[in-house]
Amino acid sequence: MILHLILFLSGVNLVASAFDATLPAYILPRANGGDKVLGIVTSCAGIATLLGSLLVTFLPKPKNRIRVIIGTMLFSLTIDNFILAFTRTPLL
């Protein structure tokens, strides 16, 4: 089961790294302050990573860690891609 999880997460990270490489090219050409928006997006991602790490540190261990890993990953990627696809305003 651990091998399947490692292979699954490595595939997701491969796709996510391609997304991270194209994100600046998607945001910088915006007419309403692309460089500032990229800075805000990158800062929010860093803050969210820090808060998520702190949250996981202090929460009790779940019974099924694999289910929690896959569930939270699917939730975060779905929300992220949904907002990115359907918004044109820098605030969102």
PyMOL Python script that loads the backbone (N, CA, C, O; Angstrom):
from pymol import cmd

cmd.read_pdbstr("""\
ATOM      1  N   MET A   1       0.814  -1.194   0.000  1.00  0.00           N
ATOM      2  CA  MET A   1       0.000   0.000   0.000  1.00  0.00           C
ATOM      3  C   MET A   1       0.862   1.265   0.000  1.00  0.00           C
ATOM      4  O   MET A   1       0.520   2.249  -0.656  1.00  0.00           O
ATOM      5  N   ILE A   2       1.960   1.241   0.721  1.00  0.00           N
ATOM      6  CA  ILE A   2       2.849   2.399   0.764  1.00  0.00           C
ATOM      7  C   ILE A   2       3.483   2.640  -0.613  1.00  0.00           C
ATOM      8  O   ILE A   2       3.631   3.787  -1.034  1.00  0.00           O
ATOM      9  N   LEU A   3       3.856   1.567  -1.309  1.00  0.00           N
ATOM     10  CA  LEU A   3       4.429   1.715  -2.641  1.00  0.00           C
ATOM     11  C   LEU A   3       3.421   2.353  -3.591  1.00  0.00           C
ATOM     12  O   LEU A   3       3.790   3.216  -4.387  1.00  0.00           O
ATOM     13  N   HIS A   4       2.174   1.950  -3.522  1.00  0.00           N
ATOM     14  CA  HIS A   4       1.135   2.558  -4.362  1.00  0.00           C
ATOM     15  C   HIS A   4       0.960   4.047  -4.040  1.00  0.00           C
ATOM     16  O   HIS A   4       0.790   4.869  -4.940  1.00  0.00           O
ATOM     17  N   LEU A   5       1.004   4.376  -2.770  1.00  0.00           N
ATOM     18  CA  LEU A   5       0.886   5.781  -2.372  1.00  0.00           C
ATOM     19  C   LEU A   5       2.076   6.594  -2.886  1.00  0.00           C
ATOM     20  O   LEU A   5       1.896   7.711  -3.371  1.00  0.00           O
ATOM     21  N   ILE A   6       3.278   6.048  -2.785  1.00  0.00           N
ATOM     22  CA  ILE A   6       4.466   6.750  -3.272  1.00  0.00           C
ATOM     23  C   ILE A   6       4.383   6.961  -4.780  1.00  0.00           C
ATOM     24  O   ILE A   6       4.687   8.049  -5.268  1.00  0.00           O
ATOM     25  N   LEU A   7       3.979   5.944  -5.514  1.00  0.00           N
ATOM     26  CA  LEU A   7       3.861   6.072  -6.969  1.00  0.00           C
ATOM     27  C   LEU A   7       2.772   7.077  -7.348  1.00  0.00           C
ATOM     28  O   LEU A   7       2.953   7.877  -8.266  1.00  0.00           O
ATOM     29  N   PHE A   8       1.659   7.034  -6.648  1.00  0.00           N
ATOM     30  CA  PHE A   8       0.568   7.971  -6.923  1.00  0.00           C
ATOM     31  C   PHE A   8       1.000   9.413  -6.656  1.00  0.00           C
ATOM     32  O   PHE A   8       0.769  10.297  -7.482  1.00  0.00           O
ATOM     33  N   LEU A   9       1.621   9.645  -5.513  1.00  0.00           N
ATOM     34  CA  LEU A   9       2.049  10.995  -5.165  1.00  0.00           C
ATOM     35  C   LEU A   9       3.182  11.485  -6.066  1.00  0.00           C
ATOM     36  O   LEU A   9       3.277  12.684  -6.329  1.00  0.00           O
ATOM     37  N   SER A  10       4.031  10.595  -6.539  1.00  0.00           N
ATOM     38  CA  SER A  10       5.073  11.029  -7.475  1.00  0.00           C
ATOM     39  C   SER A  10       4.460  11.451  -8.808  1.00  0.00           C
ATOM     40  O   SER A  10       4.938  12.399  -9.431  1.00  0.00           O
ATOM     41  N   GLY A  11       3.421  10.772  -9.249  1.00  0.00           N
ATOM     42  CA  GLY A  11       2.714  11.195 -10.462  1.00  0.00           C
ATOM     43  C   GLY A  11       2.031  12.536 -10.285  1.00  0.00           C
ATOM     44  O   GLY A  11       2.076  13.381 -11.179  1.00  0.00           O
ATOM     45  N   VAL A  12       1.403  12.736  -9.149  1.00  0.00           N
ATOM     46  CA  VAL A  12       0.754  14.019  -8.867  1.00  0.00           C
ATOM     47  C   VAL A  12       1.787  15.136  -8.789  1.00  0.00           C
ATOM     48  O   VAL A  12       1.554  16.233  -9.296  1.00  0.00           O
ATOM     49  N   ASN A  13       2.919  14.869  -8.161  1.00  0.00           N
ATOM     50  CA  ASN A  13       3.970  15.888  -8.065  1.00  0.00           C
ATOM     51  C   ASN A  13       4.566  16.218  -9.429  1.00  0.00           C
ATOM     52  O   ASN A  13       4.961  17.360  -9.668  1.00  0.00           O
ATOM     53  N   LEU A  14       4.636  15.243 -10.323  1.00  0.00           N
ATOM     54  CA  LEU A  14       5.121  15.507 -11.675  1.00  0.00           C
ATOM     55  C   LEU A  14       4.194  16.486 -12.395  1.00  0.00           C
ATOM     56  O   LEU A  14       4.659  17.429 -13.035  1.00  0.00           O
ATOM     57  N   VAL A  15       2.889  16.261 -12.290  1.00  0.00           N
ATOM     58  CA  VAL A  15       1.922  17.163 -12.915  1.00  0.00           C
ATOM     59  C   VAL A  15       1.930  18.520 -12.222  1.00  0.00           C
ATOM     60  O   VAL A  15       1.873  19.556 -12.885  1.00  0.00           O
ATOM     61  N   ALA A  16       1.998  18.521 -10.901  1.00  0.00           N
ATOM     62  CA  ALA A  16       1.991  19.783 -10.154  1.00  0.00           C
ATOM     63  C   ALA A  16       3.244  20.603 -10.428  1.00  0.00           C
ATOM     64  O   ALA A  16       3.175  21.832 -10.450  1.00  0.00           O
ATOM     65  N   SER A  17       4.378  19.961 -10.635  1.00  0.00           N
ATOM     66  CA  SER A  17       5.593  20.723 -10.927  1.00  0.00           C
ATOM     67  C   SER A  17       5.495  21.385 -12.295  1.00  0.00           C
ATOM     68  O   SER A  17       6.020  22.483 -12.481  1.00  0.00           O
ATOM     69  N   ALA A  18       4.840  20.749 -13.251  1.00  0.00           N
ATOM     70  CA  ALA A  18       4.615  21.390 -14.551  1.00  0.00           C
ATOM     71  C   ALA A  18       3.693  22.595 -14.382  1.00  0.00           C
ATOM     72  O   ALA A  18       3.884  23.626 -15.026  1.00  0.00           O
ATOM     73  N   PHE A  19       2.705  22.460 -13.523  1.00  0.00           N
ATOM     74  CA  PHE A  19       1.801  23.583 -13.243  1.00  0.00           C
ATOM     75  C   PHE A  19       2.543  24.728 -12.576  1.00  0.00           C
ATOM     76  O   PHE A  19       2.334  25.892 -12.920  1.00  0.00           O
ATOM     77  N   ASP A  20       3.403  24.407 -11.628  1.00  0.00           N
ATOM     78  CA  ASP A  20       4.175  25.450 -10.944  1.00  0.00           C
ATOM     79  C   ASP A  20       5.134  26.159 -11.898  1.00  0.00           C
ATOM     80  O   ASP A  20       5.417  27.345 -11.726  1.00  0.00           O
ATOM     81  N   ALA A  21       5.627  25.446 -12.892  1.00  0.00           N
ATOM     82  CA  ALA A  21       6.534  26.069 -13.856  1.00  0.00           C
ATOM     83  C   ALA A  21       5.800  27.031 -14.785  1.00  0.00           C
ATOM     84  O   ALA A  21       6.392  28.007 -15.247  1.00  0.00           O
ATOM     85  N   THR A  22       4.529  26.779 -15.067  1.00  0.00           N
ATOM     86  CA  THR A  22       3.781  27.634 -15.985  1.00  0.00           C
ATOM     87  C   THR A  22       2.993  28.732 -15.282  1.00  0.00           C
ATOM     88  O   THR A  22       2.499  29.647 -15.940  1.00  0.00           O
ATOM     89  N   LEU A  23       2.868  28.662 -13.989  1.00  0.00           N
ATOM     90  CA  LEU A  23       2.090  29.670 -13.261  1.00  0.00           C
ATOM     91  C   LEU A  23       2.607  31.092 -13.458  1.00  0.00           C
ATOM     92  O   LEU A  23       1.798  31.984 -13.712  1.00  0.00           O
ATOM     93  N   PRO A  24       3.914  31.351 -13.355  1.00  0.00           N
ATOM     94  CA  PRO A  24       4.374  32.734 -13.602  1.00  0.00           C
ATOM     95  C   PRO A  24       4.047  33.218 -15.019  1.00  0.00           C
ATOM     96  O   PRO A  24       3.703  34.385 -15.207  1.00  0.00           O
ATOM     97  N   ALA A  25       4.150  32.348 -16.000  1.00  0.00           N
ATOM     98  CA  ALA A  25       3.831  32.754 -17.370  1.00  0.00           C
ATOM     99  C   ALA A  25       2.341  33.041 -17.537  1.00  0.00           C
ATOM    100  O   ALA A  25       1.943  33.791 -18.428  1.00  0.00           O
ATOM    101  N   TYR A  26       1.537  32.452 -16.693  1.00  0.00           N
ATOM    102  CA  TYR A  26       0.093  32.684 -16.744  1.00  0.00           C
ATOM    103  C   TYR A  26      -0.282  33.996 -16.042  1.00  0.00           C
ATOM    104  O   TYR A  26      -1.223  34.672 -16.460  1.00  0.00           O
ATOM    105  N   ILE A  27       0.433  34.351 -15.002  1.00  0.00           N
ATOM    106  CA  ILE A  27       0.065  35.511 -14.189  1.00  0.00           C
ATOM    107  C   ILE A  27       0.778  36.792 -14.633  1.00  0.00           C
ATOM    108  O   ILE A  27       0.156  37.855 -14.643  1.00  0.00           O
ATOM    109  N   LEU A  28       2.050  36.725 -14.996  1.00  0.00           N
ATOM    110  CA  LEU A  28       2.831  37.936 -15.289  1.00  0.00           C
ATOM    111  C   LEU A  28       2.275  38.798 -16.422  1.00  0.00           C
ATOM    112  O   LEU A  28       2.343  40.022 -16.308  1.00  0.00           O
ATOM    113  N   PRO A  29       1.734  38.249 -17.500  1.00  0.00           N
ATOM    114  CA  PRO A  29       1.255  39.123 -18.582  1.00  0.00           C
ATOM    115  C   PRO A  29      -0.035  39.878 -18.268  1.00  0.00           C
ATOM    116  O   PRO A  29      -0.478  40.679 -19.090  1.00  0.00           O
ATOM    117  N   ARG A  30      -0.637  39.655 -17.133  1.00  0.00           N
ATOM    118  CA  ARG A  30      -1.883  40.339 -16.790  1.00  0.00           C
ATOM    119  C   ARG A  30      -1.694  41.845 -16.797  1.00  0.00           C
ATOM    120  O   ARG A  30      -0.655  42.357 -16.381  1.00  0.00           O
ATOM    121  N   ALA A  31      -2.703  42.543 -17.271  1.00  0.00           N
ATOM    122  CA  ALA A  31      -2.618  44.001 -17.397  1.00  0.00           C
ATOM    123  C   ALA A  31      -2.706  44.708 -16.046  1.00  0.00           C
ATOM    124  O   ALA A  31      -2.175  45.809 -15.896  1.00  0.00           O
ATOM    125  N   ASN A  32      -3.351  44.111 -15.083  1.00  0.00           N
ATOM    126  CA  ASN A  32      -3.577  44.793 -13.806  1.00  0.00           C
ATOM    127  C   ASN A  32      -2.554  44.358 -12.749  1.00  0.00           C
ATOM    128  O   ASN A  32      -2.928  43.840 -11.697  1.00  0.00           O
ATOM    129  N   GLY A  33      -1.267  44.570 -13.031  1.00  0.00           N
ATOM    130  CA  GLY A  33      -0.227  44.331 -12.031  1.00  0.00           C
ATOM    131  C   GLY A  33       0.180  42.890 -11.881  1.00  0.00           C
ATOM    132  O   GLY A  33       0.086  42.339 -10.784  1.00  0.00           O
ATOM    133  N   GLY A  34       0.631  42.255 -12.951  1.00  0.00           N
ATOM    134  CA  GLY A  34       0.968  40.838 -12.925  1.00  0.00           C
ATOM    135  C   GLY A  34       2.071  40.482 -11.958  1.00  0.00           C
ATOM    136  O   GLY A  34       2.002  39.445 -11.298  1.00  0.00           O
ATOM    137  N   ASP A  35       3.103  41.330 -11.857  1.00  0.00           N
ATOM    138  CA  ASP A  35       4.197  40.998 -10.950  1.00  0.00           C
ATOM    139  C   ASP A  35       3.768  41.078  -9.488  1.00  0.00           C
ATOM    140  O   ASP A  35       4.208  40.272  -8.667  1.00  0.00           O
ATOM    141  N   LYS A  36       2.925  42.027  -9.163  1.00  0.00           N
ATOM    142  CA  LYS A  36       2.410  42.122  -7.784  1.00  0.00           C
ATOM    143  C   LYS A  36       1.484  40.957  -7.469  1.00  0.00           C
ATOM    144  O   LYS A  36       1.507  40.411  -6.366  1.00  0.00           O
ATOM    145  N   VAL A  37       0.669  40.584  -8.452  1.00  0.00           N
ATOM    146  CA  VAL A  37      -0.250  39.461  -8.254  1.00  0.00           C
ATOM    147  C   VAL A  37       0.537  38.163  -8.072  1.00  0.00           C
ATOM    148  O   VAL A  37       0.181  37.336  -7.233  1.00  0.00           O
ATOM    149  N   LEU A  38       1.598  37.981  -8.849  1.00  0.00           N
ATOM    150  CA  LEU A  38       2.436  36.787  -8.690  1.00  0.00           C
ATOM    151  C   LEU A  38       3.065  36.751  -7.303  1.00  0.00           C
ATOM    152  O   LEU A  38       3.144  35.690  -6.685  1.00  0.00           O
ATOM    153  N   GLY A  39       3.509  37.890  -6.818  1.00  0.00           N
ATOM    154  CA  GLY A  39       4.053  37.948  -5.464  1.00  0.00           C
ATOM    155  C   GLY A  39       3.017  37.594  -4.412  1.00  0.00           C
ATOM    156  O   GLY A  39       3.322  36.896  -3.445  1.00  0.00           O
ATOM    157  N   ILE A  40       1.796  38.073  -4.596  1.00  0.00           N
ATOM    158  CA  ILE A  40       0.719  37.767  -3.651  1.00  0.00           C
ATOM    159  C   ILE A  40       0.379  36.277  -3.693  1.00  0.00           C
ATOM    160  O   ILE A  40       0.201  35.643  -2.653  1.00  0.00           O
ATOM    161  N   VAL A  41       0.289  35.723  -4.909  1.00  0.00           N
ATOM    162  CA  VAL A  41      -0.044  34.294  -5.062  1.00  0.00           C
ATOM    163  C   VAL A  41       1.039  33.429  -4.426  1.00  0.00           C
ATOM    164  O   VAL A  41       0.732  32.477  -3.708  1.00  0.00           O
ATOM    165  N   THR A  42       2.292  33.752  -4.684  1.00  0.00           N
ATOM    166  CA  THR A  42       3.394  32.981  -4.116  1.00  0.00           C
ATOM    167  C   THR A  42       3.426  33.106  -2.590  1.00  0.00           C
ATOM    168  O   THR A  42       3.670  32.125  -1.887  1.00  0.00           O
ATOM    169  N   SER A  43       3.182  34.305  -2.091  1.00  0.00           N
ATOM    170  CA  SER A  43       3.154  34.504  -0.630  1.00  0.00           C
ATOM    171  C   SER A  43       2.015  33.726   0.011  1.00  0.00           C
ATOM    172  O   SER A  43       2.195  33.107   1.060  1.00  0.00           O
ATOM    173  N   CYS A  44       0.847  33.755  -0.611  1.00  0.00           N
ATOM    174  CA  CYS A  44      -0.297  33.005  -0.071  1.00  0.00           C
ATOM    175  C   CYS A  44      -0.028  31.508  -0.069  1.00  0.00           C
ATOM    176  O   CYS A  44      -0.420  30.805   0.863  1.00  0.00           O
ATOM    177  N   ALA A  45       0.640  31.018  -1.107  1.00  0.00           N
ATOM    178  CA  ALA A  45       0.981  29.588  -1.150  1.00  0.00           C
ATOM    179  C   ALA A  45       1.946  29.232  -0.022  1.00  0.00           C
ATOM    180  O   ALA A  45       1.800  28.185   0.608  1.00  0.00           O
ATOM    181  N   GLY A  46       2.924  30.090   0.236  1.00  0.00           N
ATOM    182  CA  GLY A  46       3.860  29.844   1.330  1.00  0.00           C
ATOM    183  C   GLY A  46       3.201  29.888   2.692  1.00  0.00           C
ATOM    184  O   GLY A  46       3.488  29.060   3.557  1.00  0.00           O
ATOM    185  N   ILE A  47       2.316  30.858   2.883  1.00  0.00           N
ATOM    186  CA  ILE A  47       1.597  30.976   4.165  1.00  0.00           C
ATOM    187  C   ILE A  47       0.685  29.773   4.372  1.00  0.00           C
ATOM    188  O   ILE A  47       0.595  29.236   5.476  1.00  0.00           O
ATOM    189  N   ALA A  48       0.009  29.355   3.306  1.00  0.00           N
ATOM    190  CA  ALA A  48      -0.874  28.188   3.417  1.00  0.00           C
ATOM    191  C   ALA A  48      -0.080  26.924   3.735  1.00  0.00           C
ATOM    192  O   ALA A  48      -0.542  26.079   4.502  1.00  0.00           O
ATOM    193  N   THR A  49       1.102  26.789   3.155  1.00  0.00           N
ATOM    194  CA  THR A  49       1.953  25.640   3.453  1.00  0.00           C
ATOM    195  C   THR A  49       2.397  25.651   4.910  1.00  0.00           C
ATOM    196  O   THR A  49       2.388  24.616   5.577  1.00  0.00           O
ATOM    197  N   LEU A  50       2.781  26.811   5.394  1.00  0.00           N
ATOM    198  CA  LEU A  50       3.191  26.924   6.793  1.00  0.00           C
ATOM    199  C   LEU A  50       2.034  26.609   7.739  1.00  0.00           C
ATOM    200  O   LEU A  50       2.202  25.846   8.690  1.00  0.00           O
ATOM    201  N   LEU A  51       0.867  27.187   7.487  1.00  0.00           N
ATOM    202  CA  LEU A  51      -0.296  26.932   8.352  1.00  0.00           C
ATOM    203  C   LEU A  51      -0.730  25.472   8.295  1.00  0.00           C
ATOM    204  O   LEU A  51      -1.093  24.891   9.318  1.00  0.00           O
ATOM    205  N   GLY A  52      -0.695  24.878   7.108  1.00  0.00           N
ATOM    206  CA  GLY A  52      -1.044  23.462   6.992  1.00  0.00           C
ATOM    207  C   GLY A  52      -0.078  22.568   7.744  1.00  0.00           C
ATOM    208  O   GLY A  52      -0.485  21.589   8.370  1.00  0.00           O
ATOM    209  N   SER A  53       1.196  22.904   7.681  1.00  0.00           N
ATOM    210  CA  SER A  53       2.202  22.128   8.417  1.00  0.00           C
ATOM    211  C   SER A  53       1.998  22.237   9.920  1.00  0.00           C
ATOM    212  O   SER A  53       2.101  21.244  10.641  1.00  0.00           O
ATOM    213  N   LEU A  54       1.709  23.440  10.388  1.00  0.00           N
ATOM    214  CA  LEU A  54       1.450  23.614  11.824  1.00  0.00           C
ATOM    215  C   LEU A  54       0.183  22.885  12.256  1.00  0.00           C
ATOM    216  O   LEU A  54       0.137  22.299  13.338  1.00  0.00           O
ATOM    217  N   LEU A  55      -0.842  22.922  11.414  1.00  0.00           N
ATOM    218  CA  LEU A  55      -2.088  22.233  11.726  1.00  0.00           C
ATOM    219  C   LEU A  55      -1.872  20.729  11.847  1.00  0.00           C
ATOM    220  O   LEU A  55      -2.370  20.095  12.778  1.00  0.00           O
ATOM    221  N   VAL A  56      -1.129  20.165  10.905  1.00  0.00           N
ATOM    222  CA  VAL A  56      -0.859  18.725  10.933  1.00  0.00           C
ATOM    223  C   VAL A  56       0.001  18.350  12.135  1.00  0.00           C
ATOM    224  O   VAL A  56      -0.133  17.252  12.677  1.00  0.00           O
ATOM    225  N   THR A  57       0.868  19.243  12.546  1.00  0.00           N
ATOM    226  CA  THR A  57       1.730  18.962  13.689  1.00  0.00           C
ATOM    227  C   THR A  57       0.932  18.828  14.974  1.00  0.00           C
ATOM    228  O   THR A  57       1.246  17.990  15.819  1.00  0.00           O
ATOM    229  N   PHE A  58      -0.097  19.650  15.125  1.00  0.00           N
ATOM    230  CA  PHE A  58      -0.819  19.673  16.402  1.00  0.00           C
ATOM    231  C   PHE A  58      -2.091  18.830  16.422  1.00  0.00           C
ATOM    232  O   PHE A  58      -2.643  18.600  17.498  1.00  0.00           O
ATOM    233  N   LEU A  59      -2.568  18.367  15.290  1.00  0.00           N
ATOM    234  CA  LEU A  59      -3.762  17.518  15.274  1.00  0.00           C
ATOM    235  C   LEU A  59      -3.399  16.089  15.678  1.00  0.00           C
ATOM    236  O   LEU A  59      -2.259  15.670  15.484  1.00  0.00           O
ATOM    237  N   PRO A  60      -4.343  15.340  16.234  1.00  0.00           N
ATOM    238  CA  PRO A  60      -4.054  13.934  16.556  1.00  0.00           C
ATOM    239  C   PRO A  60      -3.904  13.113  15.276  1.00  0.00           C
ATOM    240  O   PRO A  60      -4.428  13.483  14.225  1.00  0.00           O
ATOM    241  N   LYS A  61      -3.191  12.009  15.376  1.00  0.00           N
ATOM    242  CA  LYS A  61      -2.950  11.150  14.214  1.00  0.00           C
ATOM    243  C   LYS A  61      -4.259  10.493  13.774  1.00  0.00           C
ATOM    244  O   LYS A  61      -5.010   9.986  14.607  1.00  0.00           O
ATOM    245  N   PRO A  62      -4.531  10.501  12.468  1.00  0.00           N
ATOM    246  CA  PRO A  62      -5.752   9.860  11.988  1.00  0.00           C
ATOM    247  C   PRO A  62      -5.608   8.331  11.972  1.00  0.00           C
ATOM    248  O   PRO A  62      -4.499   7.796  11.998  1.00  0.00           O
ATOM    249  N   LYS A  63      -6.737   7.656  11.930  1.00  0.00           N
ATOM    250  CA  LYS A  63      -6.714   6.192  11.888  1.00  0.00           C
ATOM    251  C   LYS A  63      -6.181   5.683  10.555  1.00  0.00           C
ATOM    252  O   LYS A  63      -5.420   4.717  10.510  1.00  0.00           O
ATOM    253  N   ASN A  64      -6.587   6.338   9.472  1.00  0.00           N
ATOM    254  CA  ASN A  64      -6.151   5.930   8.143  1.00  0.00           C
ATOM    255  C   ASN A  64      -5.443   7.115   7.483  1.00  0.00           C
ATOM    256  O   ASN A  64      -6.090   8.012   6.944  1.00  0.00           O
ATOM    257  N   ARG A  65      -4.126   7.109   7.531  1.00  0.00           N
ATOM    258  CA  ARG A  65      -3.355   8.242   7.023  1.00  0.00           C
ATOM    259  C   ARG A  65      -3.443   8.362   5.507  1.00  0.00           C
ATOM    260  O   ARG A  65      -3.450   9.473   4.976  1.00  0.00           O
ATOM    261  N   ILE A  66      -3.508   7.253   4.816  1.00  0.00           N
ATOM    262  CA  ILE A  66      -3.557   7.285   3.354  1.00  0.00           C
ATOM    263  C   ILE A  66      -4.840   7.949   2.880  1.00  0.00           C
ATOM    264  O   ILE A  66      -4.813   8.745   1.940  1.00  0.00           O
ATOM    265  N   ARG A  67      -5.943   7.641   3.503  1.00  0.00           N
ATOM    266  CA  ARG A  67      -7.219   8.265   3.143  1.00  0.00           C
ATOM    267  C   ARG A  67      -7.180   9.776   3.384  1.00  0.00           C
ATOM    268  O   ARG A  67      -7.718  10.546   2.588  1.00  0.00           O
ATOM    269  N   VAL A  68      -6.555  10.193   4.464  1.00  0.00           N
ATOM    270  CA  VAL A  68      -6.444  11.621   4.770  1.00  0.00           C
ATOM    271  C   VAL A  68      -5.535  12.313   3.750  1.00  0.00           C
ATOM    272  O   VAL A  68      -5.852  13.412   3.296  1.00  0.00           O
ATOM    273  N   ILE A  69      -4.425  11.697   3.387  1.00  0.00           N
ATOM    274  CA  ILE A  69      -3.504  12.282   2.414  1.00  0.00           C
ATOM    275  C   ILE A  69      -4.198  12.473   1.073  1.00  0.00           C
ATOM    276  O   ILE A  69      -4.136  13.556   0.492  1.00  0.00           O
ATOM    277  N   ILE A  70      -4.851  11.442   0.584  1.00  0.00           N
ATOM    278  CA  ILE A  70      -5.508  11.517  -0.724  1.00  0.00           C
ATOM    279  C   ILE A  70      -6.696  12.472  -0.668  1.00  0.00           C
ATOM    280  O   ILE A  70      -6.910  13.235  -1.610  1.00  0.00           O
ATOM    281  N   GLY A  71      -7.462  12.446   0.400  1.00  0.00           N
ATOM    282  CA  GLY A  71      -8.623  13.333   0.515  1.00  0.00           C
ATOM    283  C   GLY A  71      -8.248  14.800   0.552  1.00  0.00           C
ATOM    284  O   GLY A  71      -8.852  15.616  -0.144  1.00  0.00           O
ATOM    285  N   THR A  72      -7.260  15.142   1.354  1.00  0.00           N
ATOM    286  CA  THR A  72      -6.857  16.546   1.423  1.00  0.00           C
ATOM    287  C   THR A  72      -6.186  17.004   0.133  1.00  0.00           C
ATOM    288  O   THR A  72      -6.342  18.156  -0.272  1.00  0.00           O
ATOM    289  N   MET A  73      -5.445  16.118  -0.510  1.00  0.00           N
ATOM    290  CA  MET A  73      -4.824  16.477  -1.776  1.00  0.00           C
ATOM    291  C   MET A  73      -5.876  16.721  -2.858  1.00  0.00           C
ATOM    292  O   MET A  73      -5.791  17.702  -3.597  1.00  0.00           O
ATOM    293  N   LEU A  74      -6.847  15.848  -2.949  1.00  0.00           N
ATOM    294  CA  LEU A  74      -7.911  16.036  -3.938  1.00  0.00           C
ATOM    295  C   LEU A  74      -8.711  17.305  -3.659  1.00  0.00           C
ATOM    296  O   LEU A  74      -9.080  18.027  -4.585  1.00  0.00           O
ATOM    297  N   PHE A  75      -8.975  17.571  -2.400  1.00  0.00           N
ATOM    298  CA  PHE A  75      -9.712  18.788  -2.043  1.00  0.00           C
ATOM    299  C   PHE A  75      -8.937  20.037  -2.434  1.00  0.00           C
ATOM    300  O   PHE A  75      -9.485  20.938  -3.069  1.00  0.00           O
ATOM    301  N   SER A  76      -7.667  20.093  -2.059  1.00  0.00           N
ATOM    302  CA  SER A  76      -6.889  21.309  -2.325  1.00  0.00           C
ATOM    303  C   SER A  76      -6.648  21.506  -3.816  1.00  0.00           C
ATOM    304  O   SER A  76      -6.742  22.632  -4.305  1.00  0.00           O
ATOM    305  N   LEU A  77      -6.342  20.448  -4.545  1.00  0.00           N
ATOM    306  CA  LEU A  77      -6.108  20.594  -5.986  1.00  0.00           C
ATOM    307  C   LEU A  77      -7.386  20.938  -6.732  1.00  0.00           C
ATOM    308  O   LEU A  77      -7.351  21.697  -7.701  1.00  0.00           O
ATOM    309  N   THR A  78      -8.516  20.388  -6.295  1.00  0.00           N
ATOM    310  CA  THR A  78      -9.784  20.702  -6.945  1.00  0.00           C
ATOM    311  C   THR A  78     -10.151  22.168  -6.735  1.00  0.00           C
ATOM    312  O   THR A  78     -10.525  22.854  -7.687  1.00  0.00           O
ATOM    313  N   ILE A  79     -10.049  22.647  -5.520  1.00  0.00           N
ATOM    314  CA  ILE A  79     -10.373  24.042  -5.229  1.00  0.00           C
ATOM    315  C   ILE A  79      -9.425  24.967  -5.992  1.00  0.00           C
ATOM    316  O   ILE A  79      -9.866  25.939  -6.604  1.00  0.00           O
ATOM    317  N   ASP A  80      -8.137  24.670  -5.958  1.00  0.00           N
ATOM    318  CA  ASP A  80      -7.142  25.499  -6.630  1.00  0.00           C
ATOM    319  C   ASP A  80      -7.404  25.579  -8.132  1.00  0.00           C
ATOM    320  O   ASP A  80      -7.445  26.677  -8.688  1.00  0.00           O
ATOM    321  N   ASN A  81      -7.578  24.464  -8.784  1.00  0.00           N
ATOM    322  CA  ASN A  81      -7.788  24.460 -10.232  1.00  0.00           C
ATOM    323  C   ASN A  81      -9.141  25.046 -10.613  1.00  0.00           C
ATOM    324  O   ASN A  81      -9.262  25.672 -11.666  1.00  0.00           O
ATOM    325  N   PHE A  82     -10.136  24.860  -9.800  1.00  0.00           N
ATOM    326  CA  PHE A  82     -11.456  25.428 -10.080  1.00  0.00           C
ATOM    327  C   PHE A  82     -11.413  26.953 -10.040  1.00  0.00           C
ATOM    328  O   PHE A  82     -11.934  27.615 -10.937  1.00  0.00           O
ATOM    329  N   ILE A  83     -10.797  27.505  -9.006  1.00  0.00           N
ATOM    330  CA  ILE A  83     -10.709  28.962  -8.880  1.00  0.00           C
ATOM    331  C   ILE A  83      -9.846  29.538 -10.000  1.00  0.00           C
ATOM    332  O   ILE A  83     -10.187  30.570 -10.578  1.00  0.00           O
ATOM    333  N   LEU A  84      -8.734  28.878 -10.306  1.00  0.00           N
ATOM    334  CA  LEU A  84      -7.842  29.379 -11.343  1.00  0.00           C
ATOM    335  C   LEU A  84      -8.517  29.370 -12.714  1.00  0.00           C
ATOM    336  O   LEU A  84      -8.291  30.273 -13.520  1.00  0.00           O
ATOM    337  N   ALA A  85      -9.327  28.379 -12.979  1.00  0.00           N
ATOM    338  CA  ALA A  85      -9.956  28.268 -14.295  1.00  0.00           C
ATOM    339  C   ALA A  85     -11.093  29.261 -14.498  1.00  0.00           C
ATOM    340  O   ALA A  85     -11.342  29.681 -15.628  1.00  0.00           O
ATOM    341  N   PHE A  86     -11.779  29.641 -13.442  1.00  0.00           N
ATOM    342  CA  PHE A  86     -12.989  30.440 -13.596  1.00  0.00           C
ATOM    343  C   PHE A  86     -12.878  31.873 -13.097  1.00  0.00           C
ATOM    344  O   PHE A  86     -13.898  32.540 -12.925  1.00  0.00           O
ATOM    345  N   THR A  87     -11.692  32.349 -12.866  1.00  0.00           N
ATOM    346  CA  THR A  87     -11.557  33.725 -12.382  1.00  0.00           C
ATOM    347  C   THR A  87     -10.607  34.507 -13.262  1.00  0.00           C
ATOM    348  O   THR A  87      -9.674  33.951 -13.842  1.00  0.00           O
ATOM    349  N   ARG A  88     -10.851  35.789 -13.355  1.00  0.00           N
ATOM    350  CA  ARG A  88      -9.969  36.690 -14.072  1.00  0.00           C
ATOM    351  C   ARG A  88      -9.525  37.850 -13.184  1.00  0.00           C
ATOM    352  O   ARG A  88      -8.744  38.694 -13.623  1.00  0.00           O
ATOM    353  N   THR A  89     -10.004  37.904 -11.961  1.00  0.00           N
ATOM    354  CA  THR A  89      -9.643  39.014 -11.089  1.00  0.00           C
ATOM    355  C   THR A  89      -8.433  38.627 -10.230  1.00  0.00           C
ATOM    356  O   THR A  89      -8.318  37.479  -9.803  1.00  0.00           O
ATOM    357  N   PRO A  90      -7.546  39.570  -9.982  1.00  0.00           N
ATOM    358  CA  PRO A  90      -6.360  39.258  -9.178  1.00  0.00           C
ATOM    359  C   PRO A  90      -6.689  38.889  -7.736  1.00  0.00           C
ATOM    360  O   PRO A  90      -5.948  38.131  -7.110  1.00  0.00           O
ATOM    361  N   LEU A  91      -7.781  39.409  -7.204  1.00  0.00           N
ATOM    362  CA  LEU A  91      -8.122  39.122  -5.813  1.00  0.00           C
ATOM    363  C   LEU A  91      -8.338  37.630  -5.589  1.00  0.00           C
ATOM    364  O   LEU A  91      -7.859  37.078  -4.599  1.00  0.00           O
ATOM    365  N   LEU A  92      -9.044  36.982  -6.483  1.00  0.00           N
ATOM    366  CA  LEU A  92      -9.282  35.548  -6.334  1.00  0.00           C
ATOM    367  C   LEU A  92      -8.059  34.753  -6.746  1.00  0.00           C
ATOM    368  O   LEU A  92      -8.074  33.523  -6.687  1.00  0.00           O
TER     369      LEU A  92
END
""", "prot")
cmd.dss("prot")
cmd.show_as("cartoon", "prot")
cmd.util.cbc("prot")
cmd.orient("prot")
